[in-house]
Amino acid sequence: MRSTLVLILAALLAGCSSPSSDDVGSPPLENARIGGPFTLTDQNGKSVKDTDFAGQYRMVYFGYTYCPDICPIDAQKLMRGLAQFEKADAARGAKIQPLFITVDPERDTAETLKSFVERYHPRLIGLTGSKEQIADVAKSYAVTYHKQAGSAPDRYLVAHSQLAFLMDPEGKPLALLPLDDVMTDADEGKPELVAAELTKWVK
């Protein structure tokens, strides 16, 4: 997955303007070709469009609920960071909408997503859709994924890009949120690394 991630990051930055002394403080993903329109279904079975989040910052993570380890840990890292940011600055925290978009639409029904997202944050929205809808939104975020055989046909794994995006109120990319070294173990973590990134870019 490391080589895949390198290629994805290269694609992310392909559209970025060249750095200069004038834009040292610019968001790292400014002008990157990331994001776009989508229509998906949330954990309550409601149709949701990207435009529904106009005016809100968005934390966007792609994963799946049957993931045995990485996705649950990442969701915990991100939502603990958001919770810390909300506690420090409730007004700015309220401007952020966290989104968990599945890369396993075959198994991740709305009902399955509902029980998953409720574990991590009261405002976390889980999104699913048809295979085509998920493929389209993943492509727009330069996210790749593919099935890996498991112990049974319905117990497959899904290898996918491990990336979390922070998008601005217009749906444009700002930065990648930190996922590595955020937590030291299952009980003690460092949500301040995520909170610090939110503090930097959420106005």
C-alpha positions as a Markdown table, in Angstrom:
| # | Residue | x | y | z |
|---|---|---|---|---|
| 1 | Met | 0.0 | 0.0 | 0.0 |
| 2 | Arg | 3.0 | 2.3 | 0.6 |
| 3 | Ser | 3.8 | 2.6 | -3.2 |
| 4 | Thr | 0.1 | 3.2 | -3.9 |
| 5 | Leu | 0.0 | 6.0 | -1.3 |
| 6 | Val | 3.0 | 7.7 | -2.8 |
| 7 | Leu | 1.2 | 7.7 | -6.2 |
| 8 | Ile | -2.0 | 9.0 | -4.7 |
| 9 | Leu | -0.1 | 11.8 | -2.9 |
| 10 | Ala | 1.6 | 12.7 | -6.2 |
| 11 | Ala | -1.8 | 13.0 | -7.8 |
| 12 | Leu | -3.1 | 15.1 | -5.0 |
| 13 | Leu | -0.3 | 17.6 | -5.4 |
| 14 | Ala | -0.2 | 17.6 | -9.1 |
| 15 | Gly | -2.6 | 20.5 | -9.3 |
| 16 | Cys | -1.0 | 22.5 | -6.5 |
| 17 | Ser | 0.7 | 25.8 | -7.3 |
| 18 | Ser | 4.4 | 26.0 | -6.9 |
| 19 | Pro | 5.5 | 27.1 | -3.5 |
| 20 | Ser | 6.9 | 30.6 | -3.1 |
| 21 | Ser | 7.7 | 33.0 | -0.2 |
| 22 | Asp | 4.4 | 34.6 | -0.8 |
| 23 | Asp | 2.3 | 31.6 | 0.1 |
| 24 | Val | 4.1 | 29.9 | 2.9 |
| 25 | Gly | 0.9 | 30.0 | 5.0 |
| 26 | Ser | -1.3 | 28.6 | 2.2 |
| 27 | Pro | -3.1 | 25.3 | 2.8 |
| 28 | Pro | -0.9 | 22.3 | 1.6 |
| 29 | Leu | -3.7 | 21.1 | -0.8 |
| 30 | Glu | -4.7 | 24.4 | -2.1 |
| 31 | Asn | -5.7 | 24.1 | -5.8 |
| 32 | Ala | -5.3 | 20.3 | -5.7 |
| 33 | Arg | -7.7 | 18.4 | -7.9 |
| 34 | Ile | -9.6 | 16.8 | -5.1 |
| 35 | Gly | -13.3 | 16.5 | -4.3 |
| 36 | Gly | -16.4 | 17.1 | -6.4 |
| 37 | Pro | -20.1 | 16.6 | -6.6 |
| 38 | Phe | -21.7 | 13.4 | -5.3 |
| 39 | Thr | -25.1 | 12.0 | -4.4 |
| 40 | Leu | -25.0 | 9.2 | -1.7 |
| 41 | Thr | -27.2 | 7.8 | 1.0 |
| 42 | Asp | -26.6 | 8.5 | 4.7 |
| 43 | Gln | -27.0 | 6.1 | 7.7 |
| 44 | Asn | -30.6 | 7.1 | 8.0 |
| 45 | Gly | -31.4 | 6.1 | 4.4 |
| 46 | Lys | -31.6 | 9.7 | 3.3 |
| 47 | Ser | -30.3 | 10.9 | 0.0 |
| 48 | Val | -27.4 | 13.3 | 0.6 |
| 49 | Lys | -25.6 | 15.6 | -1.9 |
| 50 | Asp | -22.2 | 17.4 | -1.5 |
| 51 | Thr | -24.1 | 20.7 | -1.8 |
| 52 | Asp | -25.9 | 19.8 | 1.5 |
| 53 | Phe | -22.7 | 20.7 | 3.2 |
| 54 | Ala | -22.2 | 24.1 | 1.5 |
| 55 | Gly | -20.8 | 26.6 | 4.0 |
| 56 | Gln | -19.3 | 23.8 | 6.3 |
| 57 | Tyr | -15.8 | 22.5 | 6.6 |
| 58 | Arg | -15.7 | 18.8 | 6.0 |
| 59 | Met | -13.5 | 16.0 | 7.4 |
| 60 | Val | -13.7 | 13.2 | 4.8 |
| 61 | Tyr | -12.4 | 9.7 | 5.4 |
| 62 | Phe | -12.9 | 6.6 | 3.2 |
| 63 | Gly | -13.1 | 3.3 | 4.9 |
| 64 | Tyr | -15.4 | 0.4 | 5.6 |
| 65 | Thr | -17.2 | -1.0 | 8.7 |
| 66 | Tyr | -16.0 | -4.6 | 8.3 |
| 67 | Cys | -12.3 | -3.4 | 8.5 |
| 68 | Pro | -10.7 | -5.4 | 11.3 |
| 69 | Asp | -8.3 | -2.8 | 12.6 |
| 70 | Ile | -7.3 | 0.3 | 10.6 |
| 71 | Cys | -10.6 | 2.0 | 9.9 |
| 72 | Pro | -12.0 | 1.8 | 13.4 |
| 73 | Ile | -8.7 | 3.2 | 14.8 |
| 74 | Asp | -8.6 | 6.0 | 12.2 |
| 75 | Ala | -12.2 | 6.9 | 13.0 |
| 76 | Gln | -11.4 | 7.1 | 16.7 |
| 77 | Lys | -8.3 | 9.2 | 16.0 |
| 78 | Leu | -10.1 | 11.7 | 13.9 |
| 79 | Met | -13.2 | 12.0 | 16.0 |
| 80 | Arg | -11.2 | 12.4 | 19.3 |
| 81 | Gly | -9.3 | 15.2 | 17.6 |
| 82 | Leu | -12.6 | 16.8 | 16.5 |
| 83 | Ala | -14.0 | 16.5 | 20.0 |
| 84 | Gln | -10.9 | 18.2 | 21.5 |
| 85 | Phe | -11.2 | 21.0 | 18.9 |
| 86 | Glu | -14.9 | 21.4 | 19.7 |
| 87 | Lys | -14.2 | 21.6 | 23.4 |
| 88 | Ala | -11.5 | 24.3 | 22.9 |
| 89 | Asp | -13.6 | 26.3 | 20.4 |
| 90 | Ala | -17.3 | 25.3 | 20.2 |
| 91 | Ala | -18.1 | 27.9 | 17.6 |
| 92 | Arg | -15.5 | 26.8 | 15.1 |
| 93 | Gly | -16.0 | 23.2 | 15.9 |
| 94 | Ala | -19.7 | 23.5 | 14.9 |
| 95 | Lys | -18.5 | 24.6 | 11.4 |
| 96 | Ile | -17.0 | 21.1 | 10.7 |
| 97 | Gln | -19.0 | 18.2 | 9.3 |
| 98 | Pro | -17.2 | 14.8 | 9.6 |
| 99 | Leu | -18.0 | 12.3 | 6.9 |
| 100 | Phe | -17.2 | 8.6 | 6.7 |
| 101 | Ile | -17.6 | 7.3 | 3.1 |
| 102 | Thr | -17.6 | 3.5 | 2.6 |
| 103 | Val | -15.5 | 1.7 | 0.0 |
| 104 | Asp | -17.6 | -1.4 | 0.6 |
| 105 | Pro | -21.1 | -0.6 | -0.6 |
| 106 | Glu | -22.0 | -4.3 | -0.9 |
| 107 | Arg | -22.0 | -4.8 | 2.8 |
| 108 | Asp | -22.1 | -1.3 | 4.2 |
| 109 | Thr | -25.9 | -0.6 | 4.2 |
| 110 | Ala | -27.3 | 2.4 | 5.8 |
| 111 | Glu | -28.2 | 0.3 | 8.9 |
| 112 | Thr | -24.7 | -1.1 | 9.2 |
| 113 | Leu | -23.2 | 2.4 | 8.9 |
| 114 | Lys | -25.5 | 3.8 | 11.5 |
| 115 | Ser | -24.3 | 1.4 | 14.3 |
| 116 | Phe | -20.7 | 2.1 | 13.2 |
| 117 | Val | -20.7 | 5.9 | 13.1 |
| 118 | Glu | -22.6 | 6.2 | 16.4 |
| 119 | Arg | -19.6 | 4.8 | 18.2 |
| 120 | Tyr | -17.3 | 7.6 | 17.4 |
| 121 | His | -19.1 | 11.0 | 17.3 |
| 122 | Pro | -22.7 | 12.2 | 17.5 |
| 123 | Arg | -22.3 | 14.3 | 14.3 |
| 124 | Leu | -20.4 | 11.8 | 12.2 |
| 125 | Ile | -22.3 | 11.0 | 9.0 |
| 126 | Gly | -21.8 | 7.6 | 7.2 |
| 127 | Leu | -22.3 | 7.6 | 3.5 |
| 128 | Thr | -23.0 | 4.6 | 1.1 |
| 129 | Gly | -24.4 | 4.2 | -2.4 |
| 130 | Ser | -24.3 | 2.0 | -5.4 |
| 131 | Lys | -21.0 | 0.6 | -6.6 |
| 132 | Glu | -20.9 | 3.2 | -9.4 |
| 133 | Gln | -21.6 | 6.1 | -7.0 |
| 134 | Ile | -18.9 | 5.0 | -4.6 |
| 135 | Ala | -16.4 | 4.5 | -7.5 |
| 136 | Asp | -17.2 | 8.0 | -8.8 |
| 137 | Val | -16.7 | 9.8 | -5.4 |
| 138 | Ala | -13.6 | 7.8 | -4.6 |
| 139 | Lys | -12.1 | 8.7 | -8.0 |
| 140 | Ser | -12.8 | 12.4 | -7.4 |
| 141 | Tyr | -10.9 | 12.2 | -4.1 |
| 142 | Ala | -8.0 | 10.2 | -5.7 |
| 143 | Val | -8.8 | 7.3 | -3.4 |
| 144 | Thr | -8.1 | 3.8 | -4.6 |
| 145 | Tyr | -9.6 | 0.5 | -3.2 |
| 146 | His | -9.9 | -3.2 | -4.2 |
| 147 | Lys | -11.2 | -6.4 | -2.7 |
| 148 | Gln | -8.9 | -9.0 | -1.1 |
| 149 | Ala | -10.0 | -12.6 | -0.7 |
| 150 | Gly | -11.0 | -13.6 | 2.9 |
| 151 | Ser | -11.8 | -16.9 | 4.6 |
| 152 | Ala | -15.2 | -16.9 | 2.8 |
| 153 | Pro | -16.8 | -15.0 | -0.1 |
| 154 | Asp | -18.6 | -12.6 | 2.3 |
| 155 | Arg | -15.6 | -12.1 | 4.5 |
| 156 | Tyr | -13.3 | -10.3 | 2.1 |
| 157 | Leu | -11.1 | -7.4 | 3.0 |
| 158 | Val | -10.9 | -4.1 | 1.1 |
| 159 | Ala | -7.5 | -2.6 | 0.7 |
| 160 | His | -7.8 | 1.2 | 0.3 |
| 161 | Ser | -6.0 | 4.5 | 0.5 |
| 162 | Gln | -5.6 | 5.6 | 4.1 |
| 163 | Leu | -6.2 | 9.3 | 3.8 |
| 164 | Ala | -8.4 | 11.9 | 5.7 |
| 165 | Phe | -9.1 | 15.2 | 4.0 |
| 166 | Leu | -10.1 | 18.5 | 5.4 |
| 167 | Met | -12.2 | 20.4 | 2.9 |
| 168 | Asp | -13.2 | 24.1 | 3.1 |
| 169 | Pro | -16.8 | 25.5 | 3.1 |
| 170 | Glu | -16.8 | 25.5 | -0.7 |
| 171 | Gly | -15.7 | 21.9 | -0.9 |
| 172 | Lys | -12.2 | 22.6 | -1.9 |
| 173 | Pro | -9.2 | 20.7 | -0.3 |
| 174 | Leu | -7.2 | 22.3 | 2.4 |
| 175 | Ala | -5.0 | 19.6 | 4.0 |
| 176 | Leu | -4.6 | 16.0 | 4.9 |
| 177 | Leu | -5.4 | 15.3 | 8.5 |
| 178 | Pro | -2.7 | 13.3 | 10.4 |
| 179 | Leu | -3.4 | 9.6 | 10.9 |
| 180 | Asp | 0.1 | 8.3 | 11.8 |
| 181 | Asp | 1.4 | 8.5 | 15.3 |
| 182 | Val | -1.8 | 10.1 | 16.6 |
| 183 | Met | -2.4 | 7.4 | 19.2 |
| 184 | Thr | 0.2 | 5.5 | 21.2 |
| 185 | Asp | -2.2 | 2.7 | 22.1 |
| 186 | Ala | -5.9 | 1.8 | 22.3 |
| 187 | Asp | -6.5 | 3.8 | 25.5 |
| 188 | Glu | -4.1 | 6.8 | 25.3 |
| 189 | Gly | -3.9 | 8.9 | 22.2 |
| 190 | Lys | -2.7 | 12.2 | 20.9 |
| 191 | Pro | -5.9 | 13.8 | 19.5 |
| 192 | Glu | -4.2 | 17.2 | 19.7 |
| 193 | Leu | -2.4 | 16.4 | 16.5 |
| 194 | Val | -5.7 | 16.3 | 14.6 |
| 195 | Ala | -7.1 | 19.2 | 16.7 |
| 196 | Ala | -4.0 | 21.3 | 15.9 |
| 197 | Glu | -4.5 | 20.8 | 12.1 |
| 198 | Leu | -8.1 | 21.9 | 12.5 |
| 199 | Thr | -7.1 | 24.9 | 14.5 |
| 200 | Lys | -4.7 | 25.9 | 11.7 |
| 201 | Trp | -7.2 | 25.9 | 8.9 |
| 202 | Val | -10.7 | 26.3 | 10.3 |
| 203 | Lys | -11.6 | 30.0 | 10.5 |
